[in-house]
């Protein structure tokens, strides 16, 4: 992860970035923003002449590179900052990371009086857009290692940059976990990664249930889904419990380390990216580690039910009845609707044993998420208006996207089963909505304090886009951390 340094006296000006904002009206030209640290003599006049010559608009994320052979600085960059709010600066930071990837060091002169939130957005954009995941040598890896931010008072922005560092580091961790091929990543491996990441953070406790403990305690959903694999399932329980916490939140994340669909096997095109089917577990684990790193005064317990959904003589069958934690049963006629079965166990356990104030789950649950909302937006479900509004606001401010979806009462009848308490995968109605309604059945007395996000679509990105890089996005980490930080 590249180093970001706040300084009032920049020492290296081989590559200098100057922020530019759009004109005050459509018919007025863009203009350079007065910066906290004055540029070298003559640079201001050169920038003023360059803006119209380059037809530079100043929109957020626009970059123009000007070479100055023999001059100092040798490279001058115009950086559009648009509305100059946190979102605009995040986009600008991402664009800057890509435009300077072949440099080793750059200096950005920030505007006088820039808000700490803007600096946080800038730092997040820089750190997230410079992410790469590759097993083995990468000749095209970004060379950029150091960014100096020139400001009048570095201390005023230290906290903002530190929060950005932690948020980006945890988002990158979630991306790493999700990007890892399933030839390496199985439930045991995932649990070991959480154990290693939590080892150096005081105040965290960790319990990993293995198949024997899962069987003894009645986690039938996790055992059913993981039964077809040579790699046994796990349940990770990670707890951040600060002494001053007044609110207890349980986060649950779907952790299917690879999903073949089981006996209801997927076609190859739908299966090839199923290493990402544990992105929900990666997000909630990373958010909890982030809360501990930042010392947030809220208790967070994360549950990551982990299983590999494989085809074998031990795999569960369409039509089987699964007995979940606490005794509720599910008729499951589609073994490719496996995520809700492991989540049901974890939700029931959270309600009966942990008794939190709020219960939130994230899952790469259905393809219907993308059909309804496209590739960048999670589908959010909750009967609690305030909880939904608060989390949506946090997700938006963090630079992610979600949309609240309905939980229609007339769909509930589709969950009826002749064999069990519930039918886990009825074919009638909207798939994402029905999956949410099914999960709600396991929330008991916390049904009015529960929220579910189907984040299958935004968990993956097919191309570089702003602060996102091709592959796993780490969706949910930023929004959850922003929300947790705002809780009383």
DRENDO-1510 file (C-alpha; in Angstrom, 1 decimal, always signed):
<recs>
REC; n; res; u; v; w
REC; 1; UNK; +0.0; +0.0; +0.0 .
REC; 2; UNK; +1.5; +3.3; -1.0 .
REC; 3; UNK; +2.6; +5.8; +1.6 .
REC; 4; UNK; +0.8; +9.1; +2.1 .
REC; 5; UNK; +2.6; +11.8; +3.9 .
REC; 6; UNK; +1.3; +15.2; +5.1 .
REC; 7; UNK; +3.8; +18.0; +4.9 .
REC; 8; UNK; +4.0; +21.8; +5.2 .
REC; 9; UNK; +7.4; +21.9; +3.4 .
REC; 10; UNK; +7.5; +19.5; +0.4 .
REC; 11; UNK; +11.0; +18.5; -0.3 .
REC; 12; UNK; +10.6; +16.8; -3.7 .
REC; 13; UNK; +8.9; +18.6; -6.6 .
REC; 14; UNK; +9.9; +16.4; -9.5 .
REC; 15; UNK; +6.2; +15.8; -10.2 .
REC; 16; UNK; +3.8; +18.4; -8.9 .
REC; 17; UNK; +0.0; +18.2; -9.0 .
REC; 18; UNK; -2.2; +21.3; -9.0 .
REC; 19; UNK; -5.9; +21.1; -8.3 .
REC; 20; UNK; -8.3; +22.7; -10.7 .
REC; 21; UNK; -12.0; +23.4; -10.3 .
REC; 22; UNK; -14.7; +24.1; -12.9 .
REC; 23; UNK; -15.7; +27.6; -13.7 .
REC; 24; UNK; -18.4; +29.2; -11.6 .
REC; 25; UNK; -20.8; +29.1; -14.6 .
REC; 26; UNK; -21.0; +27.0; -17.7 .
REC; 27; UNK; -19.6; +29.8; -19.8 .
REC; 28; UNK; -16.6; +30.6; -17.5 .
REC; 29; UNK; -13.3; +28.7; -17.7 .
REC; 30; UNK; -11.9; +26.3; -15.1 .
REC; 31; UNK; -9.4; +27.8; -12.7 .
REC; 32; UNK; -6.6; +26.7; -10.5 .
REC; 33; UNK; -7.4; +26.5; -6.8 .
REC; 34; UNK; -5.2; +28.6; -4.4 .
REC; 35; UNK; -3.1; +26.1; -2.5 .
REC; 36; UNK; -1.8; +26.1; +1.0 .
REC; 37; UNK; +1.8; +25.8; -0.1 .
REC; 38; UNK; +2.8; +28.2; -2.9 .
REC; 39; UNK; +4.1; +26.5; -6.1 .
REC; 40; UNK; +7.6; +27.4; -7.5 .
REC; 41; UNK; +7.9; +30.8; -9.2 .
REC; 42; UNK; +6.2; +30.9; -12.6 .
REC; 43; UNK; +4.1; +27.8; -12.1 .
REC; 44; UNK; +0.9; +29.7; -11.3 .
REC; 45; UNK; +1.1; +31.7; -14.6 .
REC; 46; UNK; +2.0; +28.5; -16.5 .
REC; 47; UNK; -1.1; +26.7; -15.1 .
REC; 48; UNK; -3.3; +29.6; -15.9 .
REC; 49; UNK; -2.2; +29.5; -19.5 .
REC; 50; UNK; -2.3; +25.7; -19.7 .
REC; 51; UNK; -5.9; +25.3; -18.5 .
REC; 52; UNK; -7.6; +26.9; -21.6 .
REC; 53; UNK; -5.0; +25.5; -24.0 .
REC; 54; UNK; -5.6; +22.0; -22.8 .
REC; 55; UNK; -9.4; +22.6; -22.7 .
REC; 56; UNK; -9.4; +21.4; -19.2 .
REC; 57; UNK; -12.8; +21.4; -17.6 .
REC; 58; UNK; -11.9; +20.7; -13.9 .
REC; 59; UNK; -14.4; +17.9; -13.5 .
REC; 60; UNK; -13.6; +15.4; -10.8 .
REC; 61; UNK; -11.1; +12.8; -11.9 .
REC; 62; UNK; -9.9; +14.7; -15.0 .
REC; 63; UNK; -6.1; +14.7; -15.4 .
REC; 64; UNK; -3.8; +16.5; -17.8 .
REC; 65; UNK; +0.0; +15.7; -17.8 .
REC; 66; UNK; +2.4; +18.4; -18.9 .
REC; 67; UNK; +6.1; +17.5; -19.5 .
REC; 68; UNK; +8.6; +20.2; -18.6 .
REC; 69; UNK; +12.0; +18.9; -19.9 .
REC; 70; UNK; +14.8; +20.5; -17.9 .
REC; 71; UNK; +12.4; +22.4; -15.7 .
REC; 72; UNK; +11.6; +22.0; -12.1 .
REC; 73; UNK; +9.2; +20.3; -11.6 .
REC; 74; UNK; +9.8; +18.1; -14.6 .
REC; 75; UNK; +6.2; +17.0; -14.8 .
REC; 76; UNK; +3.2; +19.2; -14.0 .
REC; 77; UNK; -0.3; +17.6; -13.6 .
REC; 78; UNK; -3.6; +19.4; -13.6 .
REC; 79; UNK; -6.1; +17.5; -11.4 .
REC; 80; UNK; -9.8; +18.2; -11.7 .
REC; 81; UNK; -11.6; +18.3; -8.4 .
REC; 82; UNK; -15.2; +19.0; -9.5 .
REC; 83; UNK; -17.4; +20.0; -6.6 .
REC; 84; UNK; -14.5; +19.4; -4.2 .
REC; 85; UNK; -16.6; +17.4; -1.8 .
REC; 86; UNK; -15.5; +14.0; -0.4 .
REC; 87; UNK; -16.9; +12.0; -3.3 .
REC; 88; UNK; -15.2; +14.3; -5.9 .
REC; 89; UNK; -11.8; +14.1; -4.1 .
REC; 90; UNK; -12.1; +10.3; -3.9 .
REC; 91; UNK; -12.6; +10.2; -7.7 .
REC; 92; UNK; -9.7; +12.6; -8.2 .
REC; 93; UNK; -7.5; +10.5; -5.9 .
REC; 94; UNK; -8.3; +7.4; -7.9 .
REC; 95; UNK; -7.6; +9.1; -11.2 .
REC; 96; UNK; -4.3; +10.4; -9.9 .
REC; 97; UNK; -3.2; +7.0; -8.8 .
REC; 98; UNK; -3.7; +5.7; -12.3 .
REC; 99; UNK; -2.2; +8.7; -14.1 .
REC; 100; UNK; +1.0; +8.5; -12.0 .
REC; 101; UNK; +1.4; +4.8; -11.7 .
REC; 102; UNK; +4.8; +4.9; -13.4 .
REC; 103; UNK; +6.1; +7.5; -11.1 .
REC; 104; UNK; +7.7; +6.7; -7.7 .
REC; 105; UNK; +6.9; +9.9; -5.9 .
REC; 106; UNK; +4.5; +12.8; -6.5 .
REC; 107; UNK; +3.5; +15.9; -4.6 .
REC; 108; UNK; +0.0; +17.3; -4.5 .
REC; 109; UNK; -0.5; +20.9; -3.3 .
REC; 110; UNK; -3.9; +20.9; -1.5 .
REC; 111; UNK; -6.2; +23.9; -1.5 .
REC; 112; UNK; -6.1; +26.3; +1.4 .
REC; 113; UNK; -8.7; +25.3; +4.1 .
REC; 114; UNK; -9.5; +22.0; +2.5 .
REC; 115; UNK; -11.9; +20.0; +4.7 .
REC; 116; UNK; -10.6; +16.9; +6.5 .
REC; 117; UNK; -13.4; +14.9; +4.8 .
REC; 118; UNK; -12.1; +15.8; +1.4 .
REC; 119; UNK; -8.6; +14.7; +2.4 .
REC; 120; UNK; -10.1; +11.4; +3.6 .
REC; 121; UNK; -11.8; +10.9; +0.3 .
REC; 122; UNK; -8.6; +11.8; -1.6 .
REC; 123; UNK; -6.5; +9.3; +0.4 .
REC; 124; UNK; -9.1; +6.5; +0.0 .
REC; 125; UNK; -9.1; +7.1; -3.8 .
REC; 126; UNK; -5.4; +6.9; -4.0 .
REC; 127; UNK; -5.1; +3.8; -1.8 .
REC; 128; UNK; -7.9; +1.8; -3.4 .
REC; 129; UNK; -7.2; +2.6; -7.0 .
REC; 130; UNK; -3.6; +1.6; -6.6 .
REC; 131; UNK; -4.6; -1.9; -5.5 .
REC; 132; UNK; -3.5; -4.9; -7.5 .
REC; 133; UNK; -3.9; -8.7; -6.9 .
REC; 134; UNK; -1.7; -11.1; -8.6 .
REC; 135; UNK; -0.1; -14.5; -7.7 .
REC; 136; UNK; +3.4; -14.3; -9.0 .
REC; 137; UNK; +5.4; -11.6; -10.6 .
REC; 138; UNK; +3.6; -8.5; -12.0 .
REC; 139; UNK; +5.6; -6.5; -14.5 .
REC; 140; UNK; +2.8; -4.0; -14.7 .
REC; 141; UNK; +2.5; -3.3; -11.0 .
REC; 142; UNK; +2.2; +0.4; -10.2 .
REC; 143; UNK; +5.6; +2.0; -9.2 .
REC; 144; UNK; +4.0; +4.8; -7.3 .
REC; 145; UNK; +5.2; +4.4; -3.6 .
REC; 146; UNK; +5.0; +7.8; -2.0 .
REC; 147; UNK; +2.5; +10.7; -2.2 .
REC; 148; UNK; +3.2; +14.0; -0.4 .
REC; 149; UNK; +0.1; +16.1; +0.5 .
REC; 150; UNK; +1.2; +19.7; +0.9 .
REC; 151; UNK; -0.9; +21.5; +3.5 .
REC; 152; UNK; -0.5; +24.4; +5.9 .
REC; 153; UNK; -1.2; +22.4; +9.1 .
REC; 154; UNK; -0.4; +18.6; +8.7 .
REC; 155; UNK; -1.7; +17.8; +12.2 .
REC; 156; UNK; -5.2; +19.0; +11.3 .
REC; 157; UNK; -5.5; +16.1; +8.7 .
REC; 158; UNK; -3.7; +13.3; +10.5 .
REC; 159; UNK; -6.9; +11.7; +11.8 .
REC; 160; UNK; -8.6; +11.9; +8.4 .
REC; 161; UNK; -5.7; +10.2; +6.7 .
REC; 162; UNK; -5.4; +7.5; +9.4 .
REC; 163; UNK; -9.1; +6.6; +9.1 .
REC; 164; UNK; -8.6; +6.5; +5.3 .
REC; 165; UNK; -5.6; +4.2; +5.7 .
REC; 166; UNK; -7.5; +1.8; +7.9 .
REC; 167; UNK; -10.6; +1.8; +5.7 .
REC; 168; UNK; -8.5; +1.2; +2.6 .
REC; 169; UNK; -6.4; -1.5; +4.3 .
REC; 170; UNK; -9.4; -3.4; +5.4 .
REC; 171; UNK; -11.1; -3.0; +2.0 .
REC; 172; UNK; -7.9; -4.3; +0.4 .
REC; 173; UNK; -7.9; -7.3; +2.8 .
REC; 174; UNK; -11.5; -8.1; +1.8 .
REC; 175; UNK; -10.4; -7.9; -1.9 .
REC; 176; UNK; -7.5; -10.2; -1.2 .
REC; 177; UNK; -9.6; -12.8; +0.5 .
REC; 178; UNK; -12.2; -12.7; -2.3 .
REC; 179; UNK; -9.7; -12.7; -5.2 .
REC; 180; UNK; -7.8; -15.7; -3.8 .
REC; 181; UNK; -8.4; -18.8; -6.1 .
REC; 182; UNK; -10.4; -21.6; -4.4 .
REC; 183; UNK; -7.5; -24.0; -5.1 .
REC; 184; UNK; -6.0; -22.2; -2.1 .
REC; 185; UNK; -9.1; -20.8; -0.4 .
REC; 186; UNK; -11.2; -23.3; +1.6 .
REC; 187; UNK; -13.0; -22.8; +4.9 .
REC; 188; UNK; -9.9; -23.8; +6.9 .
REC; 189; UNK; -7.7; -21.3; +5.0 .
REC; 190; UNK; -10.2; -18.5; +5.5 .
REC; 191; UNK; -10.4; -19.1; +9.2 .
REC; 192; UNK; -6.6; -19.1; +9.4 .
REC; 193; UNK; -6.4; -15.7; +7.6 .
REC; 194; UNK; -8.8; -14.3; +10.1 .
REC; 195; UNK; -6.8; -15.7; +13.0 .
REC; 196; UNK; -3.6; -14.2; +11.6 .
REC; 197; UNK; -5.2; -10.8; +11.0 .
REC; 198; UNK; -6.7; -10.6; +14.5 .
REC; 199; UNK; -3.6; -11.8; +16.3 .
REC; 200; UNK; -2.0; -8.3; +16.7 .
REC; 201; UNK; -5.2; -6.4; +17.6 .
REC; 202; UNK; -5.9; -6.2; +21.4 .
REC; 203; UNK; -9.5; -6.5; +22.5 .
REC; 204; UNK; -10.5; -9.1; +19.9 .
REC; 205; UNK; -11.6; -12.6; +20.7 .
REC; 206; UNK; -11.9; -15.3; +18.2 .
REC; 207; UNK; -13.6; -18.7; +18.1 .
REC; 208; UNK; -13.5; -21.1; +15.1 .
REC; 209; UNK; -16.0; -24.0; +15.2 .
REC; 210; UNK; -14.9; -27.0; +13.3 .
REC; 211; UNK; -17.2; -29.8; +11.9 .
REC; 212; UNK; -17.3; -31.7; +15.2 .
REC; 213; UNK; -18.4; -28.6; +17.2 .
REC; 214; UNK; -20.9; -27.6; +14.5 .
REC; 215; UNK; -22.5; -31.1; +14.7 .
REC; 216; UNK; -22.5; -31.1; +18.5 .
REC; 217; UNK; -24.3; -27.7; +18.6 .
REC; 218; UNK; -26.7; -28.3; +15.8 .
REC; 219; UNK; -25.6; -26.1; +12.9 .
REC; 220; UNK; -27.3; -28.3; +10.3 .
REC; 221; UNK; -27.4; -25.8; +7.5 .
REC; 222; UNK; -23.6; -25.2; +7.5 .
REC; 223; UNK; -23.0; -28.9; +7.8 .
REC; 224; UNK; -25.4; -29.8; +4.9 .
REC; 225; UNK; -23.8; -27.3; +2.5 .
REC; 226; UNK; -20.3; -28.3; +3.5 .
REC; 227; UNK; -20.9; -32.0; +3.6 .
REC; 228; UNK; -20.1; -32.6; -0.1 .
REC; 229; UNK; -16.5; -31.2; +0.2 .
REC; 230; UNK; -13.3; -32.8; +1.4 .
REC; 231; UNK; -12.7; -29.4; +3.1 .
REC; 232; UNK; -14.9; -29.4; +6.1 .
REC; 233; UNK; -17.0; -26.3; +7.0 .
REC; 234; UNK; -16.2; -23.8; +9.7 .
REC; 235; UNK; -18.0; -21.0; +11.7 .
REC; 236; UNK; -15.8; -18.1; +12.5 .
REC; 237; UNK; -17.0; -15.9; +15.5 .
REC; 238; UNK; -14.9; -12.7; +15.9 .
REC; 239; UNK; -15.8; -10.3; +18.7 .
REC; 240; UNK; -14.7; -6.7; +19.3 .
REC; 241; UNK; -15.9; -5.7; +22.7 .
REC; 242; UNK; -14.6; -2.3; +23.9 .
REC; 243; UNK; -15.3; -1.4; +27.6 .
REC; 244; UNK; -17.3; +1.8; +26.6 .
REC; 245; UNK; -19.6; +0.1; +24.1 .
REC; 246; UNK; -23.3; +0.9; +24.5 .
REC; 247; UNK; -24.5; -0.8; +21.3 .
REC; 248; UNK; -24.0; -4.4; +20.3 .
REC; 249; UNK; -24.1; -5.2; +16.6 .
REC; 250; UNK; -23.9; -8.6; +15.0 .
REC; 251; UNK; -22.6; -8.8; +11.5 .
REC; 252; UNK; -23.2; -12.0; +9.5 .
REC; 253; UNK; -21.5; -12.7; +6.2 .
REC; 254; UNK; -22.0; -15.5; +3.7 .
REC; 255; UNK; -18.8; -17.5; +3.3 .
REC; 256; UNK; -19.1; -20.0; +0.5 .
REC; 257; UNK; -15.4; -20.4; -0.5 .
REC; 258; UNK; -16.5; -22.0; -3.8 .
REC; 259; UNK; -19.9; -22.8; -5.2 .
REC; 260; UNK; -20.4; -25.5; -7.8 .
REC; 261; UNK; -24.1; -25.4; -7.2 .
REC; 262; UNK; -23.8; -28.9; -5.6 .
REC; 263; UNK; -26.0; -31.5; -7.2 .
REC; 264; UNK; -28.0; -28.7; -8.8 .
REC; 265; UNK; -24.8; -27.9; -10.6 .
REC; 266; UNK; -24.1; -24.6; -12.3 .
REC; 267; UNK; -23.2; -24.2; -15.9 .
REC; 268; UNK; -19.5; -23.4; -16.4 .
REC; 269; UNK; -19.9; -19.7; -17.2 .
REC; 270; UNK; -21.9; -19.2; -14.0 .
REC; 271; UNK; -19.4; -21.2; -11.9 .
REC; 272; UNK; -16.0; -19.8; -13.0 .
REC; 273; UNK; -16.1; -16.8; -10.7 .
REC; 274; UNK; -17.6; -18.6; -7.7 .
REC; 275; UNK; -14.5; -17.9; -5.7 .
REC; 276; UNK; -16.2; -14.6; -4.9 .
REC; 277; UNK; -19.1; -16.3; -3.1 .
REC; 278; UNK; -17.5; -15.5; +0.3 .
REC; 279; UNK; -17.3; -11.8; -0.3 .
REC; 280; UNK; -20.0; -11.1; +2.4 .
REC; 281; UNK; -17.9; -13.0; +5.0 .
REC; 282; UNK; -14.8; -11.1; +3.8 .
REC; 283; UNK; -16.6; -7.7; +4.2 .
REC; 284; UNK; -17.9; -8.3; +7.7 .
REC; 285; UNK; -14.6; -9.7; +9.0 .
REC; 286; UNK; -12.7; -6.8; +7.5 .
REC; 287; UNK; -15.2; -4.3; +9.0 .
REC; 288; UNK; -14.8; -5.8; +12.4 .
REC; 289; UNK; -11.0; -5.7; +12.2 .
REC; 290; UNK; -11.3; -2.1; +11.1 .
REC; 291; UNK; -13.6; -1.3; +14.1 .
REC; 292; UNK; -10.9; -2.7; +16.4 .
REC; 293; UNK; -8.1; -0.9; +14.7 .
REC; 294; UNK; -9.9; +2.4; +14.9 .
REC; 295; UNK; -11.1; +1.7; +18.5 .
REC; 296; UNK; -14.7; +2.4; +17.7 .
REC; 297; UNK; -16.9; +2.4; +20.9 .
REC; 298; UNK; -19.4; -0.2; +19.6 .
REC; 299; UNK; -19.4; -3.9; +20.3 .
REC; 300; UNK; -19.2; -5.9; +17.0 .
REC; 301; UNK; -19.6; -9.6; +16.8 .
REC; 302; UNK; -19.0; -11.1; +13.3 .
REC; 303; UNK; -20.2; -14.5; +12.3 .
REC; 304; UNK; -18.8; -16.0; +9.1 .
REC; 305; UNK; -20.3; -19.4; +8.2 .
REC; 306; UNK; -17.8; -21.0; +5.9 .
REC; 307; UNK; -18.4; -23.9; +3.5 .
REC; 308; UNK; -17.5; -25.2; +0.1 .
REC; 309; UNK; -20.5; -26.3; -1.9 .
REC; 310; UNK; -19.3; -29.3; -3.9 .
REC; 311; UNK; -20.6; -32.4; -5.7 .
REC; 312; UNK; -19.9; -35.8; -4.2 .
REC; 313; UNK; -21.6; -38.8; -2.7 .
REC; 314; UNK; -21.9; -36.9; +0.6 .
REC; 315; UNK; -23.5; -33.8; -0.9 .
REC; 316; UNK; -26.9; -32.8; +0.2 .
REC; 317; UNK; -29.7; -33.5; -2.3 .
REC; 318; UNK; -32.6; -31.5; -3.7 .
REC; 319; UNK; -35.6; -32.3; -1.6 .
REC; 320; UNK; -33.6; -32.9; +1.6 .
REC; 321; UNK; -34.9; -31.4; +4.8 .
REC; 322; UNK; -32.2; -29.5; +6.8 .
REC; 323; UNK; -32.5; -28.9; +10.5 .
REC; 324; UNK; -31.0; -25.5; +11.5 .
REC; 325; UNK; -29.6; -24.2; +14.7 .
REC; 326; UNK; -32.4; -23.9; +17.2 .
REC; 327; UNK; -34.5; -26.6; +15.5 .
REC; 328; UNK; -36.3; -24.9; +12.5 .
REC; 329; UNK; -36.3; -27.0; +9.4 .
REC; 330; UNK; -36.0; -26.2; +5.7 .
REC; 331; UNK; -37.0; -28.1; +2.6 .
REC; 332; UNK; -34.3; -27.4; +0.0 .
REC; 333; UNK; -35.2; -28.3; -3.5 .
REC; 334; UNK; -32.2; -26.5; -5.1 .
REC; 335; UNK; -28.7; -27.1; -3.8 .
REC; 336; UNK; -27.5; -24.0; -5.6 .
REC; 337; UNK; -29.6; -21.9; -3.1 .
REC; 338; UNK; -27.0; -22.8; -0.4 .
REC; 339; UNK; -26.0; -19.4; +0.9 .
REC; 340; UNK; -29.3; -18.8; +2.7 .
REC; 341; UNK; -28.9; -22.2; +4.5 .
REC; 342; UNK; -25.6; -21.3; +6.2 .
REC; 343; UNK; -26.9; -17.7; +6.9 .
REC; 344; UNK; -30.0; -19.1; +8.5 .
REC; 345; UNK; -27.9; -21.1; +11.1 .
REC; 346; UNK; -25.8; -18.0; +11.9 .
REC; 347; UNK; -28.8; -15.7; +12.2 .
REC; 348; UNK; -30.6; -18.1; +14.5 .
REC; 349; UNK; -27.5; -18.5; +16.7 .
REC; 350; UNK; -27.1; -14.7; +16.9 .
REC; 351; UNK; -30.7; -14.2; +18.0 .
REC; 352; UNK; -30.8; -17.0; +20.5 .
REC; 353; UNK; -27.3; -16.8; +22.0 .
REC; 354; UNK; -25.8; -13.3; +21.4 .
REC; 355; UNK; -29.0; -11.2; +21.7 .
REC; 356; UNK; -27.6; -8.1; +20.0 .
REC; 357; UNK; -29.2; -4.7; +19.6 .
REC; 358; UNK; -28.9; -4.8; +15.8 .
REC; 359; UNK; -28.4; -7.6; +13.3 .
REC; 360; UNK; -27.0; -7.1; +9.8 .
REC; 361; UNK; -26.1; -9.7; +7.2 .
REC; 362; UNK; -24.3; -9.3; +3.9 .
REC; 363; UNK; -24.4; -12.0; +1.2 .
REC; 364; UNK; -23.6; -12.6; -2.5 .
REC; 365; UNK; -26.9; -14.3; -2.5 .
REC; 366; UNK; -28.7; -14.1; -5.8 .
REC; 367; UNK; -28.2; -13.3; -9.5 .
REC; 368; UNK; -31.5; -11.4; -9.2 .
REC; 369; UNK; -29.7; -8.6; -7.4 .
REC; 370; UNK; -28.0; -7.7; -10.7 .
REC; 371; UNK; -31.2; -8.1; -12.7 .
REC; 372; UNK; -33.0; -5.6; -10.5 .
REC; 373; UNK; -30.2; -3.1; -9.8 .
REC; 374; UNK; -27.3; -3.5; -12.1 .
REC; 375; UNK; -23.7; -4.2; -11.3 .
REC; 376; UNK; -22.8; -1.5; -8.8 .
REC; 377; UNK; -25.7; -1.5; -6.3 .
REC; 378; UNK; -26.6; -3.8; -3.4 .
REC; 379; UNK; -30.2; -4.7; -2.6 .
REC; 380; UNK; -31.0; -3.7; +1.0 .
REC; 381; UNK; -34.0; -5.2; +2.9 .
REC; 382; UNK; -35.3; -4.2; +6.3 .
REC; 383; UNK; -38.5; -3.6; +8.2 .
REC; 384; UNK; -36.8; -0.9; +10.3 .
REC; 385; UNK; -37.0; +2.4; +8.5 .
REC; 386; UNK; -34.4; +4.1; +10.7 .
REC; 387; UNK; -31.9; +1.3; +10.4 .
REC; 388; UNK; -32.3; +1.3; +6.7 .
REC; 389; UNK; -32.0; +5.0; +6.3 .
REC; 390; UNK; -28.9; +5.2; +8.6 .
REC; 391; UNK; -27.1; +2.4; +6.7 .
REC; 392; UNK; -28.0; +3.7; +3.3 .
REC; 393; UNK; -26.7; +7.1; +4.3 .
REC; 394; UNK; -23.4; +5.6; +5.5 .
REC; 395; UNK; -23.0; +3.5; +2.3 .
REC; 396; UNK; -23.6; +6.6; +0.1 .
REC; 397; UNK; -21.2; +8.8; +2.1 .
REC; 398; UNK; -18.5; +6.0; +1.9 .
REC; 399; UNK; -18.7; +5.9; -1.9 .
REC; 400; UNK; -20.7; +2.7; -2.2 .
REC; 401; UNK; -24.3; +2.2; -3.5 .
REC; 402; UNK; -27.3; +0.3; -2.2 .
REC; 403; UNK; -31.1; +0.6; -2.8 .
REC; 404; UNK; -33.9; -0.3; -0.4 .
REC; 405; UNK; -36.1; -3.1; -1.7 .
REC; 406; UNK; -39.6; -4.2; -0.4 .
REC; 407; UNK; -40.5; -7.2; +1.8 .
REC; 408; UNK; -44.0; -7.8; +0.4 .
REC; 409; UNK; -46.3; -9.8; +2.7 .
REC; 410; UNK; -48.0; -11.6; -0.2 .
REC; 411; UNK; -44.7; -13.3; -1.0 .
REC; 412; UNK; -44.5; -15.0; +2.4 .
REC; 413; UNK; -47.0; -17.7; +1.4 .
REC; 414; UNK; -44.4; -19.0; -1.1 .
REC; 415; UNK; -42.2; -20.1; +1.8 .
REC; 416; UNK; -44.6; -22.8; +2.8 .
REC; 417; UNK; -43.5; -26.4; +2.7 .
REC; 418; UNK; -45.4; -29.7; +3.0 .
REC; 419; UNK; -42.4; -31.3; +4.6 .
REC; 420; UNK; -40.7; -28.7; +6.7 .
REC; 421; UNK; -41.2; -25.4; +8.5 .
REC; 422; UNK; -40.0; -23.5; +5.4 .
REC; 423; UNK; -39.2; -23.9; +1.7 .
REC; 424; UNK; -35.8; -22.4; +1.2 .
REC; 425; UNK; -35.9; -21.8; -2.5 .
REC; 426; UNK; -39.4; -21.4; -4.0 .
REC; 427; UNK; -39.5; -20.6; -7.6 .
REC; 428; UNK; -42.4; -18.0; -7.5 .
REC; 429; UNK; -41.7; -14.3; -7.2 .
REC; 430; UNK; -38.5; -12.2; -7.2 .
REC; 431; UNK; -35.5; -14.3; -6.2 .
REC; 432; UNK; -33.7; -11.7; -4.1 .
REC; 433; UNK; -36.9; -10.7; -2.3 .
REC; 434; UNK; -37.8; -14.3; -1.5 .
REC; 435; UNK; -34.3; -15.0; -0.2 .
REC; 436; UNK; -34.6; -12.0; +2.1 .
REC; 437; UNK; -38.0; -13.1; +3.4 .
REC; 438; UNK; -36.6; -16.6; +4.1 .
REC; 439; UNK; -33.8; -15.1; +6.1 .
REC; 440; UNK; -36.2; -13.0; +8.1 .
REC; 441; UNK; -37.8; -16.1; +9.4 .
REC; 442; UNK; -34.7; -16.8; +11.4 .
REC; 443; UNK; -34.4; -13.4; +13.0 .
REC; 444; UNK; -37.1; -14.1; +15.7 .
REC; 445; UNK; -37.5; -11.2; +18.1 .
REC; 446; UNK; -34.9; -9.2; +16.2 .
REC; 447; UNK; -37.0; -9.1; +13.0 .
REC; 448; UNK; -37.6; -5.4; +13.5 .
REC; 449; UNK; -33.9; -4.7; +14.1 .
REC; 450; UNK; -32.5; -6.8; +11.2 .
REC; 451; UNK; -31.2; -5.7; +7.9 .
REC; 452; UNK; -30.0; -7.8; +4.9 .
REC; 453; UNK; -28.0; -6.7; +1.9 .
REC; 454; UNK; -27.8; -8.9; -1.2 .
REC; 455; UNK; -24.5; -7.7; -2.6 .
REC; 456; UNK; -23.7; -10.3; -5.2 .
REC; 457; UNK; -23.5; -7.8; -8.1 .
REC; 458; UNK; -21.3; -5.0; -6.5 .
REC; 459; UNK; -18.9; -7.5; -5.0 .
REC; 460; UNK; -17.1; -7.8; -8.4 .
REC; 461; UNK; -16.0; -5.4; -11.0 .
REC; 462; UNK; -15.1; -6.4; -14.6 .
REC; 463; UNK; -13.0; -3.3; -15.3 .
REC; 464; UNK; -11.1; -0.6; -13.5 .
REC; 465; UNK; -13.6; +2.1; -12.5 .
REC; 466; UNK; -12.8; +5.1; -10.2 .
REC; 467; UNK; -11.5; +3.6; -6.9 .
REC; 468; UNK; -12.5; +0.1; -8.0 .
REC; 469; UNK; -10.1; -2.2; -9.7 .
REC; 470; UNK; -10.9; -5.2; -11.8 .
REC; 471; UNK; -11.9; -8.2; -9.6 .
REC; 472; UNK; -13.1; -8.2; -6.1 .
REC; 473; UNK; -14.3; -4.7; -4.8 .
REC; 474; UNK; -14.4; -5.3; -1.1 .
REC; 475; UNK; -17.9; -3.9; -1.2 .
REC; 476; UNK; -19.5; -3.3; +2.2 .
REC; 477; UNK; -16.3; -2.6; +4.2 .
REC; 478; UNK; -16.4; +1.1; +3.7 .
REC; 479; UNK; -20.1; +1.5; +4.3 .
REC; 480; UNK; -20.1; -0.7; +7.4 .
REC; 481; UNK; -17.2; +1.1; +9.0 .
REC; 482; UNK; -18.8; +4.5; +8.3 .
REC; 483; UNK; -22.1; +3.2; +9.9 .
REC; 484; UNK; -20.4; +1.7; +12.9 .
REC; 485; UNK; -18.5; +4.9; +13.5 .
REC; 486; UNK; -21.7; +6.8; +13.6 .
REC; 487; UNK; -23.5; +4.6; +16.2 .
REC; 488; UNK; -23.9; +5.8; +19.7 .
</recs>
